[in-house]
Amino acid sequence: MATVGPRDRSIEQVRHLLESAGFFVSDAHHIRPTTFDLMARRDSELLIVKILKNIDALDPQEAHRIAELGRLFPAKVLVVGQTSGANELEPGVVYSRYGIPIVVEESLREYLQKGIPPFLFSGPGGIFARVDGVRLRELREERRISLGALASVAGVSRRTIQLYEDGAGAEVEIIERLERYLAEPIARPLDLFADDRAVAPPDPAAKTDSGEQPPAPRRRKTTGDPLRDGVLRQLDGMGWEVTVTIRCPFDSLSHGDTRGEERTLLTSVGTLRTAQSRADLLLELARVAEGHAMFIVREATGRRDVEGLPILSVRELQRHRDRDELLDAIEERGSG
């Protein structure tokens, strides 16, 4: 019997948490190596989740791969972690590495099950909160408090108060001083699933020695394998926008307008044995992404599908001239 390690248990706990919150979840962590562990959808929300014990294991290349997948699907990306070095991560705080938001499982549970969002984020120099600038200005003007007076209470400059009123972040201690003085909350909650830079603040770990963000890797055009590269060229020739994926259960992610709708196609290339081992996962991922999946083999096998996953040989793929025709074949052969 295979031993279930701490990371496997953490992934299972996060999976159950997402499912209990109404997400349909696909688990990709058994495919090694893999850039992400879980993909989940709830209505229009699509999530890509990575689970790590120590978030320092997230290097720039892995972070860029996760972020690239998020842009391609598109999906929100999230890392669930426990420690940074020897230090435990704090509940209620959003951390980040290379622009990827990171929370502990407890914070995700509070957010999903109780609707309690995090208010704090970790940034260079400490823990911060994003100020509700509109509310702060309203309170100050209603009570006829001058910028100077409020600055004195907070222990900052007048200019800093103006920045807070524009929505800048503030240290927790300053937020607490202002809230005590005003007797009103002014911290703005963070939406983990929204496009909000406060959720993924600038992080010093993302910088190179020159102080700049590490450059995003160029999008790969080839895999280095003649069979795969031939398949991807064929898809490109049909008009698909093809992106080679790395450390994923699929070799490419393609987009194209078909029948008046934007379509997503996950493609894997390999042997029939590999298709048999990945059929369930590829179909699950395609369903979560609301797209299609297919597996390409070198020679005809006599099989039209494996457990519902459409199978095409290279020659069969070459017979299809456009995206519409290919999708007709995929839908005819399987349940994708």
Secondary structure, DSSP 4 states (H G I P E B T S, - for coil): -PPP-HHHHHHHHHHHHHHHTT-EEEE-TTSSS-S-SEEEEETTEEEEEEE-SBGGG--HHHHHHHHHHHHHTT-EEEEE-SEETTEEPPTTEEEEETTEEEE-HHHHHHHHHS-----EEEETTEEEEEE-HHHHHHHHHHTT--HHHHHHHHTS-HHHHHHHHTT-EEEHHHHHHHHHHHTS--EEPP-TTS--TTTS---GGG--TTSSPPPPPPPPS--S-HHHHHHHHHHHHTT-EEEE-SSSSSSEEEEEEETTEEEEEEEEES-HHHHHHHHHHHHHHHHHTTSEEEEEESS--S-SEETTEEEEEHHHHHT--SHHHHHHHHHHHS--
